[in-house]
Amino acid sequence: MSVRWGIVGPGRIASKVVADFPHVPGAEVVAVASRSAERASAFAAEFGIGRVHDSYRAIVDDDGVDVLYIATPHPQHRAVALAALRAGKAVLVEKAFTVTPAATREIVEAAGAAGVFAMEAMWTRFQPAIVRMRELIADGAIGEVQSVQADLGAQHPTDPSDRFYDPAVGGGALFDVGVYPISFAQMVLGTPDAVAAHGTLAPSGVDVEEAVLLSYPDGRTASLLASLRCATPGTARVVGTGGWIDVPPRFHHPDAIVLCRNGAEPERIAAPPAGTGYAHELREVTDCIADGRLQSAVMPLADTVVVQDVMDAVARRLGMEPQEGPAEL
Protein backbone atom coordinates (compact mmCIF):
# COMPACT_ATOMS: atom_id res chain seq x y z
CA MET A 1 0.00 0.00 0.00
CA SER A 2 1.12 3.57 -0.69
CA VAL A 3 1.83 6.09 2.03
CA ARG A 4 -0.77 8.81 1.52
CA TRP A 5 0.50 12.38 1.74
CA GLY A 6 -1.33 15.63 2.39
CA ILE A 7 0.11 19.07 1.66
CA VAL A 8 -0.49 21.96 4.06
CA GLY A 9 0.35 25.37 2.60
CA PRO A 10 0.43 25.22 -1.24
CA GLY A 11 3.10 27.85 -1.79
CA ARG A 12 6.40 28.09 -3.65
CA ILE A 13 8.29 25.48 -1.62
CA ALA A 14 5.39 23.03 -1.66
CA SER A 15 5.24 23.29 -5.47
CA LYS A 16 8.90 22.28 -5.75
CA VAL A 17 8.54 19.46 -3.26
CA VAL A 18 5.40 17.96 -4.78
CA ALA A 19 7.01 17.95 -8.23
CA ASP A 20 9.52 15.39 -6.92
CA PHE A 21 6.96 12.78 -5.81
CA PRO A 22 7.28 10.81 -9.08
CA HIS A 23 10.76 9.89 -7.80
CA VAL A 24 9.36 8.48 -4.53
CA PRO A 25 8.23 4.84 -4.70
CA GLY A 26 5.35 3.92 -2.43
CA ALA A 27 4.07 7.48 -1.96
CA GLU A 28 1.12 9.40 -3.37
CA VAL A 29 -0.19 12.91 -2.76
CA VAL A 30 -3.91 12.63 -2.12
CA ALA A 31 -4.93 15.95 -0.53
CA VAL A 32 -4.00 19.61 -0.18
CA ALA A 33 -5.16 22.26 2.29
CA SER A 34 -5.04 26.03 2.35
CA ARG A 35 -7.02 28.70 4.12
CA SER A 36 -7.76 29.88 0.59
CA ALA A 37 -9.97 27.43 -1.29
CA GLU A 38 -8.93 29.09 -4.54
CA ARG A 39 -5.21 28.51 -3.91
CA ALA A 40 -5.79 24.93 -2.82
CA SER A 41 -7.91 24.19 -5.89
CA ALA A 42 -5.34 25.70 -8.25
CA PHE A 43 -2.56 23.66 -6.63
CA ALA A 44 -4.63 20.47 -6.83
CA ALA A 45 -5.37 21.08 -10.50
CA GLU A 46 -1.70 21.70 -11.29
CA PHE A 47 -0.47 18.51 -9.61
CA GLY A 48 -3.45 16.21 -10.09
CA ILE A 49 -4.37 16.01 -6.39
CA GLY A 50 -7.77 14.49 -5.70
CA ARG A 51 -9.01 16.21 -2.54
CA VAL A 52 -9.03 19.90 -1.65
CA HIS A 53 -9.53 21.29 1.87
CA ASP A 54 -10.14 24.95 2.65
CA SER A 55 -8.90 24.71 6.23
CA TYR A 56 -5.99 23.06 8.04
CA ARG A 57 -8.39 21.38 10.45
CA ALA A 58 -10.13 19.66 7.55
CA ILE A 59 -6.98 17.96 6.30
CA VAL A 60 -6.01 16.96 9.85
CA ASP A 61 -9.43 15.26 10.09
CA ASP A 62 -9.08 13.56 6.69
CA ASP A 63 -8.89 9.81 7.41
CA GLY A 64 -7.44 9.18 3.98
CA VAL A 65 -4.16 10.94 4.81
CA ASP A 66 -1.22 9.26 6.59
CA VAL A 67 1.34 12.09 6.71
CA LEU A 68 1.25 15.86 6.35
CA TYR A 69 3.97 17.93 4.73
CA ILE A 70 3.71 21.30 6.50
CA ALA A 71 4.92 24.21 4.37
CA THR A 72 3.12 27.15 5.97
CA PRO A 73 5.03 30.17 7.34
CA HIS A 74 7.27 29.12 10.26
CA PRO A 75 5.11 30.36 13.17
CA GLN A 76 2.15 28.37 11.84
CA HIS A 77 4.01 25.04 11.98
CA ARG A 78 3.31 24.63 15.68
CA ALA A 79 -0.48 24.46 15.57
CA VAL A 80 -0.69 22.28 12.47
CA ALA A 81 1.96 19.83 13.67
CA LEU A 82 0.43 19.47 17.13
CA ALA A 83 -3.06 18.91 15.73
CA ALA A 84 -1.78 16.37 13.21
CA LEU A 85 0.21 14.38 15.75
CA ARG A 86 -2.70 14.29 18.18
CA ALA A 87 -4.85 12.97 15.33
CA GLY A 88 -2.31 10.20 14.68
CA LYS A 89 -0.86 11.69 11.49
CA ALA A 90 2.87 11.74 10.81
CA VAL A 91 4.45 15.10 9.95
CA LEU A 92 7.27 16.42 7.82
CA VAL A 93 7.76 20.02 8.98
CA GLU A 94 9.61 22.54 6.82
CA LYS A 95 12.63 24.21 8.31
CA ALA A 96 12.89 26.17 10.37
CA PHE A 97 10.87 23.66 12.41
CA THR A 98 9.44 26.47 14.59
CA VAL A 99 10.73 29.89 15.67
CA THR A 100 11.23 29.04 19.35
CA PRO A 101 12.86 26.09 21.14
CA ALA A 102 9.81 25.76 23.41
CA ALA A 103 7.52 25.11 20.43
CA THR A 104 10.00 22.64 18.96
CA ARG A 105 10.11 20.69 22.21
CA GLU A 106 6.32 20.81 22.40
CA ILE A 107 6.05 19.12 19.00
CA VAL A 108 8.75 16.57 19.84
CA GLU A 109 6.97 15.67 23.07
CA ALA A 110 3.63 15.40 21.25
CA ALA A 111 5.15 13.02 18.68
CA GLY A 112 6.56 10.86 21.46
CA ALA A 113 3.32 10.84 23.42
CA ALA A 114 1.30 9.90 20.34
CA GLY A 115 3.84 7.38 19.05
CA VAL A 116 3.80 9.06 15.64
CA PHE A 117 6.60 9.85 13.19
CA ALA A 118 7.89 13.44 12.95
CA MET A 119 10.85 14.96 11.10
CA GLU A 120 12.22 18.33 10.05
CA ALA A 121 12.41 18.81 6.28
CA MET A 122 16.15 19.49 6.16
CA TRP A 123 16.71 18.20 2.63
CA THR A 124 20.45 18.88 2.78
CA ARG A 125 21.13 15.83 4.93
CA PHE A 126 19.61 13.52 2.32
CA GLN A 127 21.42 14.86 -0.74
CA PRO A 128 23.58 12.06 -2.20
CA ALA A 129 26.65 14.33 -2.19
CA ILE A 130 26.20 15.11 1.51
CA VAL A 131 25.60 11.43 2.29
CA ARG A 132 28.92 10.66 0.57
CA MET A 133 30.64 13.46 2.48
CA ARG A 134 29.50 12.01 5.80
CA GLU A 135 30.72 8.57 4.76
CA LEU A 136 34.17 9.95 3.94
CA ILE A 137 34.36 11.80 7.25
CA ALA A 138 33.32 8.66 9.15
CA ASP A 139 35.99 6.66 7.28
CA GLY A 140 38.69 9.13 8.37
CA ALA A 141 39.36 10.51 4.89
CA ILE A 142 40.29 13.93 6.31
CA GLY A 143 41.45 12.83 9.76
CA GLU A 144 39.90 14.35 12.85
CA VAL A 145 37.45 17.11 11.96
CA GLN A 146 38.40 20.46 13.49
CA SER A 147 36.24 23.10 11.89
CA VAL A 148 33.31 23.90 9.62
CA GLN A 149 32.87 27.01 7.49
CA ALA A 150 29.64 27.79 5.64
CA ASP A 151 27.79 30.75 4.16
CA LEU A 152 24.39 31.25 2.60
CA GLY A 153 23.06 34.59 1.44
CA ALA A 154 20.74 36.09 -1.14
CA GLN A 155 19.58 39.60 -1.92
CA HIS A 156 15.91 40.02 -1.12
CA PRO A 157 13.71 43.12 -1.50
CA THR A 158 14.18 45.63 1.30
CA ASP A 159 10.51 46.61 1.15
CA PRO A 160 9.40 46.48 4.80
CA SER A 161 6.08 44.95 3.71
CA ASP A 162 7.88 41.95 2.17
CA ARG A 163 7.35 38.71 4.11
CA PHE A 164 11.11 38.37 4.67
CA TYR A 165 10.90 41.42 6.95
CA ASP A 166 7.69 40.50 8.74
CA PRO A 167 8.23 39.00 12.23
CA ALA A 168 4.64 37.73 12.33
CA VAL A 169 5.43 35.17 9.63
CA GLY A 170 8.92 34.30 10.86
CA GLY A 171 10.81 36.69 8.62
CA GLY A 172 14.53 37.36 8.76
CA ALA A 173 17.72 35.68 7.62
CA LEU A 174 17.94 33.27 10.54
CA PHE A 175 14.87 31.13 9.87
CA ASP A 176 15.05 31.20 6.07
CA VAL A 177 18.77 30.87 5.30
CA GLY A 178 20.67 30.79 8.61
CA VAL A 179 19.11 27.46 9.55
CA TYR A 180 21.09 25.79 6.73
CA PRO A 181 24.68 26.56 7.83
CA ILE A 182 23.71 26.03 11.49
CA SER A 183 22.19 22.62 10.75
CA PHE A 184 25.17 21.70 8.54
CA ALA A 185 27.59 22.53 11.37
CA GLN A 186 25.49 20.61 13.89
CA MET A 187 25.40 17.60 11.57
CA VAL A 188 29.20 17.49 11.40
CA LEU A 189 30.26 18.74 14.83
CA GLY A 190 27.33 18.05 17.15
CA THR A 191 26.15 20.29 19.98
CA PRO A 192 28.23 23.43 20.66
CA ASP A 193 28.91 24.65 24.18
CA ALA A 194 28.97 28.34 23.22
CA VAL A 195 27.35 30.54 20.56
CA ALA A 196 28.60 33.99 19.55
CA ALA A 197 26.83 36.15 16.98
CA HIS A 198 26.99 39.62 15.50
CA GLY A 199 24.57 41.01 12.95
CA THR A 200 22.08 43.61 11.79
CA LEU A 201 18.38 43.99 12.45
CA ALA A 202 15.79 45.58 10.17
CA PRO A 203 13.49 48.28 11.61
CA SER A 204 10.81 45.58 11.93
CA GLY A 205 13.04 43.72 14.37
CA VAL A 206 14.01 40.74 12.21
CA ASP A 207 17.61 39.95 11.35
CA VAL A 208 19.04 40.95 7.98
CA GLU A 209 22.46 39.36 8.34
CA GLU A 210 24.60 37.63 10.95
CA ALA A 211 27.97 36.03 11.48
CA VAL A 212 27.88 33.13 13.91
CA LEU A 213 30.71 31.36 15.73
CA LEU A 214 30.05 28.03 17.39
CA SER A 215 32.66 26.66 19.77
CA TYR A 216 33.17 23.26 21.31
CA PRO A 217 34.93 22.13 24.50
CA ASP A 218 37.72 20.37 22.57
CA GLY A 219 38.60 23.47 20.53
CA ARG A 220 36.61 22.70 17.38
CA THR A 221 34.73 25.63 15.81
CA ALA A 222 32.18 26.54 13.16
CA SER A 223 32.25 29.92 11.39
CA LEU A 224 28.94 30.68 9.66
CA LEU A 225 27.33 33.55 7.72
CA ALA A 226 23.71 34.15 6.72
CA SER A 227 22.39 37.16 4.85
CA LEU A 228 19.30 38.62 3.19
CA ARG A 229 21.12 41.70 1.91
CA CYS A 230 24.16 40.13 0.21
CA ALA A 231 24.36 37.30 -2.27
CA THR A 232 27.10 34.93 -1.12
CA PRO A 233 28.68 31.92 -2.85
CA GLY A 234 26.84 29.42 -0.68
CA THR A 235 29.83 27.19 -0.02
CA ALA A 236 30.81 24.95 2.87
CA ARG A 237 34.10 23.42 3.97
CA VAL A 238 34.85 20.74 6.53
CA VAL A 239 38.46 20.86 7.71
CA GLY A 240 40.27 17.98 9.37
CA THR A 241 43.80 17.07 10.46
CA GLY A 242 44.30 15.11 7.23
CA GLY A 243 42.70 17.43 4.71
CA TRP A 244 39.35 19.00 3.94
CA ILE A 245 36.15 18.54 1.96
CA ASP A 246 34.71 21.41 -0.05
CA VAL A 247 30.99 21.51 -0.81
CA PRO A 248 30.53 23.76 -3.86
CA PRO A 249 27.64 26.20 -4.30
CA ARG A 250 24.97 25.83 -3.24
CA PHE A 251 26.10 23.66 -0.39
CA HIS A 252 22.59 22.96 0.90
CA HIS A 253 21.74 21.00 -2.27
CA PRO A 254 25.03 20.16 -4.02
CA ASP A 255 25.57 17.69 -6.85
CA ALA A 256 29.24 17.06 -5.99
CA ILE A 257 31.91 17.45 -3.32
CA VAL A 258 35.67 17.92 -3.57
CA LEU A 259 37.91 15.78 -1.36
CA CYS A 260 41.29 17.37 -0.64
CA ARG A 261 43.64 15.03 1.22
CA ASN A 262 46.89 16.53 2.52
CA GLY A 263 49.56 16.16 -0.13
CA ALA A 264 47.21 14.82 -2.81
CA GLU A 265 45.41 16.30 -5.79
CA PRO A 266 41.80 17.35 -5.18
CA GLU A 267 39.26 14.67 -6.07
CA ARG A 268 35.84 15.73 -7.35
CA ILE A 269 33.13 13.26 -6.42
CA ALA A 270 29.89 13.65 -8.36
CA ALA A 271 26.64 12.55 -6.71
CA PRO A 272 23.67 14.29 -8.34
CA PRO A 273 20.24 14.16 -6.71
CA ALA A 274 17.11 12.57 -8.07
CA GLY A 275 14.68 15.14 -9.40
CA THR A 276 15.39 18.55 -7.92
CA GLY A 277 16.65 17.05 -4.66
CA TYR A 278 13.55 16.86 -2.49
CA ALA A 279 12.84 13.23 -3.38
CA HIS A 280 15.46 11.92 -0.96
CA GLU A 281 13.87 13.34 2.19
CA LEU A 282 10.45 12.28 0.90
CA ARG A 283 11.74 8.73 0.42
CA GLU A 284 13.10 8.74 3.95
CA VAL A 285 9.79 9.75 5.47
CA THR A 286 7.80 7.35 3.29
CA ASP A 287 10.10 4.44 4.17
CA CYS A 288 10.09 5.29 7.89
CA ILE A 289 6.29 5.38 7.99
CA ALA A 290 5.97 2.17 5.96
CA ASP A 291 8.44 0.45 8.33
CA GLY A 292 6.77 1.78 11.48
CA ARG A 293 9.76 3.89 12.56
CA LEU A 294 9.03 6.97 14.67
CA GLN A 295 12.15 8.97 13.76
CA SER A 296 14.74 9.27 11.02
CA ALA A 297 18.27 8.21 11.90
CA VAL A 298 19.56 10.80 9.41
CA MET A 299 17.50 13.74 10.73
CA PRO A 300 16.59 12.80 14.32
CA LEU A 301 14.44 15.13 16.39
CA ALA A 302 17.27 15.61 18.90
CA ASP A 303 19.29 17.34 16.17
CA THR A 304 16.38 19.62 15.36
CA VAL A 305 16.16 20.60 19.04
CA VAL A 306 19.87 21.50 19.10
CA VAL A 307 19.58 23.59 15.94
CA GLN A 308 16.58 25.46 17.35
CA ASP A 309 18.54 26.12 20.56
CA VAL A 310 21.44 27.55 18.56
CA MET A 311 19.10 29.77 16.53
CA ASP A 312 17.50 30.97 19.75
CA ALA A 313 20.94 31.88 21.12
CA VAL A 314 21.70 33.80 17.91
CA ALA A 315 18.36 35.64 18.09
CA ARG A 316 18.96 36.64 21.71
CA ARG A 317 22.46 37.91 20.98
CA LEU A 318 21.12 40.04 18.15
CA GLY A 319 18.27 41.40 20.27
CA MET A 320 15.65 39.71 18.11
CA GLU A 321 12.33 38.52 19.58
CA PRO A 322 10.76 35.83 17.37
CA GLN A 323 6.95 35.70 17.33
CA GLU A 324 5.81 32.10 17.75
CA GLY A 325 2.38 31.09 16.51
CA PRO A 326 -0.49 29.66 18.56
CA ALA A 327 -0.67 26.07 19.76
CA GLU A 328 -4.24 25.50 18.54
CA LEU A 329 -5.66 25.59 15.02
Phi and psi in degrees as a GROMACS rama.xvg file:
@    title "Ramachandran Plot"
@    xaxis  label "Phi"
@    yaxis  label "Psi"
@TYPE xy
-79.2664  150.024  SER-2
-82.2832  125.685  VAL-3
-96.0417  120.734  ARG-4
-102.364  144.876  TRP-5
-121.073  145.578  GLY-6
-109.63  126.382  ILE-7
-113.792  111.164  VAL-8
97.6938  78.247  GLY-9
-81.0681  67.3904  PRO-10
-105.35  -156.452  GLY-11
-62.852  -47.4798  ARG-12
-65.7104  -43.8502  ILE-13
-59.4866  -37.5133  ALA-14
-61.4092  -42.103  SER-15
-67.2282  -41.6698  LYS-16
-66.3126  -47.9996  VAL-17
-62.6164  -31.8981  VAL-18
-63.2158  -18.2602  ALA-19
-91.9317  -3.81288  ASP-20
-61.4166  -28.1187  PHE-21
-59.2472  -18.2182  PRO-22
-93.2289  9.45718  HIS-23
-118.199  98.8632  VAL-24
-63.4761  142.121  PRO-25
79.0902  14.2121  GLY-26
-129.879  144.995  ALA-27
-144.718  141.726  GLU-28
-91.5822  118.538  VAL-29
-113.674  -14.5653  VAL-30
-153.685  155.726  ALA-31
-140.916  145.498  VAL-32
-133.707  140.54  ALA-33
-149.101  155.591  SER-34
-73.7193  -7.01029  ARG-35
-111.308  111.515  SER-36
-60.3768  -33.6312  ALA-37
-65.0633  -45.0242  GLU-38
-65.1239  -42.6014  ARG-39
-63.3508  -42.1225  ALA-40
-65.3158  -41.1102  SER-41
-64.253  -41.3141  ALA-42
-64.2959  -45.362  PHE-43
-60.682  -41.8477  ALA-44
-64.9443  -40.0556  ALA-45
-65.0575  -38.8549  GLU-46
-109.479  7.81909  PHE-47
67.4813  39.8589  GLY-48
-92.4941  133.656  ILE-49
-76.2484  -36.8704  GLY-50
-118.391  139.543  ARG-51
-121.081  131.613  VAL-52
-120.969  138.345  HIS-53
-100.592  17.8757  ASP-54
-153.018  154.396  SER-55
-69.0452  -35.7414  TYR-56
-59.8914  -38.0223  ARG-57
-64.108  -39.6182  ALA-58
-75.4851  -31.2891  ILE-59
-61.6433  -35.5039  VAL-60
-87.2241  -0.495848  ASP-61
-77.3622  110.506  ASP-62
-69.797  -10.8283  ASP-63
-91.9663  12.3682  GLY-64
-118.935  132.018  VAL-65
-96.1847  -34.8549  ASP-66
-144.545  141.437  VAL-67
-109.488  130.957  LEU-68
-94.0631  116.913  TYR-69
-102.268  110.056  ILE-70
-123.592  28.4776  ALA-71
-75.7736  172.268  THR-72
-54.6445  148.705  PRO-73
-48.2097  -48.0946  HIS-74
-65.5653  -16.7704  PRO-75
-86.1593  -10.1016  GLN-76
-59.4828  -39.4243  HIS-77
-55.8148  -55.1829  ARG-78
-65.2799  -43.0406  ALA-79
-66.6151  -44.8909  VAL-80
-63.4879  -44.8202  ALA-81
-62.9156  -42.9439  LEU-82
-64.2683  -41.4678  ALA-83
-64.8857  -46.3632  ALA-84
-62.9669  -41.7406  LEU-85
-66.7174  -23.079  ARG-86
-89.6586  2.43631  ALA-87
85.061  14.16  GLY-88
-97.9502  135.371  LYS-89
-68.4243  158.672  ALA-90
-137.181  140.417  VAL-91
-115.82  112.371  LEU-92
-106.75  122.672  VAL-93
-56.8825  150.387  GLU-94
-83.7407  151.046  LYS-95
-66.9669  142.52  ALA-96
-54.0005  -48.6518  PHE-97
-145.587  -169.232  THR-98
-112.267  2.93405  VAL-99
-139.799  145.636  THR-100
-61.2322  -32.7109  PRO-101
-62.2247  -42.8489  ALA-102
-67.9667  -37.5573  ALA-103
-60.3924  -47.9128  THR-104
-63.7231  -33.8037  ARG-105
-62.1273  -43.1017  GLU-106
-68.8473  -42.4958  ILE-107
-60.1828  -44.609  VAL-108
-65.227  -38.2194  GLU-109
-64.9564  -40.045  ALA-110
-63.267  -42.775  ALA-111
-64.9523  -42.5834  GLY-112
-65.4512  -36.1415  ALA-113
-85.8167  -14.9364  ALA-114
66.0227  43.1621  GLY-115
-125.494  144.957  VAL-116
-66.8177  140.114  PHE-117
-147.057  143.513  ALA-118
-154.9  148.229  MET-119
-81.481  139.999  GLU-120
-84.2821  63.9293  ALA-121
-93.0036  86.2492  MET-122
-62.536  -23.6979  TRP-123
-54.0648  -42.872  THR-124
-65.8686  -17.0505  ARG-125
-104.498  -1.9994  PHE-126
-63.875  132.908  GLN-127
-53.0369  -35.9064  PRO-128
-66.6346  -38.1588  ALA-129
-72.7148  -37.2464  ILE-130
-58.2742  -44.3993  VAL-131
-65.1258  -39.418  ARG-132
-58.3793  -45.6452  MET-133
-64.9746  -36.004  ARG-134
-63.5069  -43.4741  GLU-135
-63.9072  -42.3882  LEU-136
-62.1491  -44.7985  ILE-137
-63.6945  -31.5096  ALA-138
-81.6186  -2.35588  ASP-139
82.2008  21.5629  GLY-140
-61.7838  -29.1183  ALA-141
-119.669  22.5161  ILE-142
73.5941  -149.19  GLY-143
-83.2998  123.35  GLU-144
-67.7611  133.355  VAL-145
-116.638  -30.5468  GLN-146
-156.171  158.503  SER-147
-129.137  137.406  VAL-148
-127.104  135.197  GLN-149
-157.393  144.757  ALA-150
-137.246  150.846  ASP-151
-153.685  117.817  LEU-152
-149.648  151.273  GLY-153
-149.112  149.39  ALA-154
-85.8243  119.849  GLN-155
-116.116  158.075  HIS-156
-54.92  141.206  PRO-157
-92.3652  8.43392  THR-158
-60.2272  120.662  ASP-159
-62.5094  -15.6112  PRO-160
-86.0989  -8.19115  SER-161
-67.0001  146.072  ASP-162
-62.7942  -25.0393  ARG-163
-65.2144  -18.2053  PHE-164
-111.863  13.2825  TYR-165
-104.256  109.92  ASP-166
-64.7977  -23.408  PRO-167
-67.9638  -22.2247  ALA-168
-113.831  20.3938  VAL-169
75.8187  33.1865  GLY-170
-68.2904  171.601  GLY-171
112.822  163.608  GLY-172
-68.2263  -36.3894  ALA-173
-58.2202  -49.9167  LEU-174
-83.8804  -19.1315  PHE-175
-95.6527  -43.1373  ASP-176
-120.786  -32.2424  VAL-177
-64.0582  -28.6775  GLY-178
-60.4912  -29.8638  VAL-179
-67.5508  -57.5954  TYR-180
-62.9555  -33.7736  PRO-181
-65.7832  -44.7161  ILE-182
-67.0593  -37.3249  SER-183
-60.5014  -46.7138  PHE-184
-63.8864  -41.6099  ALA-185
-64.4104  -38.3341  GLN-186
-58.4877  -41.5353  MET-187
-85.36  -41.5329  VAL-188
-106.024  -18.5284  LEU-189
90.7551  -151.231  GLY-190
-88.726  121.47  THR-191
-76.0654  158.858  PRO-192
-101.484  -7.17486  ASP-193
-151.462  145.352  ALA-194
-129.518  123.601  VAL-195
-116.425  145.405  ALA-196
-152.275  145.657  ALA-197
-141.031  135.119  HIS-198
-166.246  -164.761  GLY-199
-129.096  136.659  THR-200
-105.027  146.645  LEU-201
-79.2855  163.17  ALA-202
-55.1653  -26.6641  PRO-203
-74.9345  -11.174  SER-204
101.175  -6.20906  GLY-205
-88.8096  160.042  VAL-206
-81.6726  140.82  ASP-207
-100.177  -33.3035  VAL-208
-163.14  147.311  GLU-209
-154.885  146.536  GLU-210
-104.987  134.821  ALA-211
-127.242  134.994  VAL-212
-121.089  120.082  LEU-213
-103.238  135.924  LEU-214
-126.419  153.368  SER-215
-126.754  153.908  TYR-216
-58.5979  -28.9328  PRO-217
-91.4882  10.4039  ASP-218
95.9983  -6.7095  GLY-219
-69.1853  155.639  ARG-220
-144.467  159.943  THR-221
-131.751  130.065  ALA-222
-114.706  116.11  SER-223
-129.034  151.002  LEU-224
-138.588  135.52  LEU-225
-134.196  141.705  ALA-226
-152.615  143.505  SER-227
-105.965  -6.92428  LEU-228
-107.185  -15.1563  ARG-229
-129.129  131.736  CYS-230
-75.8979  128.676  ALA-231
-119.127  164.814  THR-232
-58.528  -36.14  PRO-233
79.3609  44.8632  GLY-234
-108.005  162.609  THR-235
-139.744  152.722  ALA-236
-143.475  132.685  ARG-237
-111.882  119.311  VAL-238
-108.577  131.507  VAL-239
-127.796  177.831  GLY-240
-69.2396  -17.6337  THR-241
-114.292  11.3897  GLY-242
145.944  -157.658  GLY-243
-153.24  163.535  TRP-244
-122.939  123.197  ILE-245
-94.3958  137.792  ASP-246
-113.139  107.113  VAL-247
-67.435  166.289  PRO-248
-59.6223  146.436  PRO-249
-87.0274  128.534  ARG-250
-63.7321  -21.3458  PHE-251
-80.5893  -9.19535  HIS-252
-151.277  66.7047  HIS-253
-80.8958  161.42  PRO-254
-112.334  5.44428  ASP-255
-163.639  163.013  ALA-256
-132.244  164.478  ILE-257
-124.155  116.32  VAL-258
-91.997  123.601  LEU-259
-121.136  94.8451  CYS-260
-83.3148  144.496  ARG-261
-54.9613  126.014  ASN-262
81.51  3.3362  GLY-263
-121.817  161.034  ALA-264
-71.0557  144.618  GLU-265
-58.2413  143.679  PRO-266
-121.137  115.069  GLU-267
-85.0442  128.029  ARG-268
-117.144  110.638  ILE-269
-84.9409  136.882  ALA-270
-154.67  74.5396  ALA-271
-69.3202  152.23  PRO-272
-81.7819  162.898  PRO-273
-79.4584  141.677  ALA-274
59.0133  -136.038  GLY-275
-96.9539  4.59078  THR-276
111.951  -12.9385  GLY-277
-81.9129  -18.7452  TYR-278
-59.0532  -31.6626  ALA-279
-69.2849  -41.2719  HIS-280
-71.1642  -33.2362  GLU-281
-66.6402  -38.0953  LEU-282
-63.3194  -42.5853  ARG-283
-59.2178  -47.9892  GLU-284
-64.8672  -45.7173  VAL-285
-58.9678  -45.4826  THR-286
-66.9231  -40.8979  ASP-287
-61.198  -44.281  CYS-288
-66.4934  -44.0417  ILE-289
-62.0048  -33.3248  ALA-290
-89.2529  -3.78044  ASP-291
78.5547  17.5948  GLY-292
-80.8335  146.977  ARG-293
-98.0063  -14.0281  LEU-294
-145.619  160.12  GLN-295
-89.7604  135.991  SER-296
-73.2389  -22.6362  ALA-297
-82.4702  -40.4467  VAL-298
-127.127  70.7582  MET-299
-70.6695  155.483  PRO-300
-63.067  -30.2291  LEU-301
-60.812  -36.3691  ALA-302
-67.552  -40.397  ASP-303
-60.4538  -40.4745  THR-304
-61.2778  -44.338  VAL-305
-62.1448  -45.1818  VAL-306
-61.2947  -42.1503  VAL-307
-64.2944  -37.5835  GLN-308
-63.4471  -40.9261  ASP-309
-65.4871  -44.1981  VAL-310
-62.3531  -36.6363  MET-311
-63.9686  -41.1006  ASP-312
-63.2984  -40.8787  ALA-313
-62.2705  -47.4493  VAL-314
-57.7662  -43.9302  ALA-315
-66.1641  -37.5778  ARG-316
-71.492  -24.3097  ARG-317
-88.384  -9.87094  LEU-318
81.135  24.7799  GLY-319
-94.5556  142.661  MET-320
-123.52  90.4332  GLU-321
-59.5572  144.423  PRO-322
-104.93  100.432  GLN-323
-75.1514  150.938  GLU-324
-82.9887  176.126  GLY-325
-71.0643  164.712  PRO-326
-88.5134  -17.7463  ALA-327
-113.953  145.895  GLU-328
